Amino acid sequence: GYLIFQGRAGDVVNKGGFKINCTRVLNVLLQIPGVQNAVVLPYGQKAKGAEIAAFLVTAKELSQIEVRQKLKKLLQPAEIPKKFFLVKEIPLNSLGKVNTKALRALIK
């Protein structure tokens, strides 16, 4: 049989031969109590190996460290985002979609 990824091609990241589905990571993040909203985006150069970043809107009592610890129990090590950004809200463009350009500007 064949394994076929469905969804947007840009949502699948190849990290050292391991395929990471950003939508899967997003769904796991949204299941963590205290995570109110999230966006997961790939970044980096394909030649050097892409990574993923998570942008989180969280309840005040939830920290980045706690999110990372919970993800260690729910995801493979390669699937855990390399960078986390706590934001007050997810920016939207004029059409009401996630403003990925604004979020990518936070990644350095």
C-alpha positions, -999 to 999 in steps of 0.1 A, spaced: 0 0 0 9 36 -3 8 63 23 -6 95 9 -5 128 28 -36 149 23 -38 186 28 -15 215 18 19 204 5 35 232 25 22 217 57 45 187 55 81 193 65 109 169 58 133 169 88 162 145 83 140 121 64 112 123 90 79 137 76 63 162 100 26 171 94 21 207 107 -17 200 109 -11 170 132 12 191 155 -15 219 155 -42 195 165 -21 181 194 -13 216 206 -50 226 206 -58 196 228 -35 208 256 -56 225 284 -47 262 285 -39 265 248 -66 287 234 -54 291 198 -23 281 178 -7 282 145 22 259 133 44 271 104 74 256 87 105 278 84 141 275 72 157 263 41 148 230 26 185 223 18 195 228 54 164 211 68 132 228 76 119 233 111 86 242 126 75 270 149 44 272 170 26 304 178 4 301 209 -23 320 225 -24 306 260 -41 310 294 -20 331 318 -11 301 339 5 280 310 41 285 302 62 276 271 81 250 292 49 233 303 37 231 267 70 216 256 68 190 284 32 180 275 42 177 238 70 153 247 43 129 259 22 133 228 46 137 199 77 121 185 108 141 194 113 153 157 77 166 157 81 190 186 84 226 173 119 240 176 106 275 184 76 287 204 62 321 204 36 332 230 13 359 213 -17 377 226 -37 369 195 -32 353 161 -30 381 135 -55 379 107 -54 395 72 -82 415 56 -99 383 45 -99 369 80 -72 343 74 -41 338 94 -15 364 85 14 341 81 37 369 69 33 387 103 40 355 122 70 346 100 84 381 108 87 369 145 110 341 135 147 350 136 
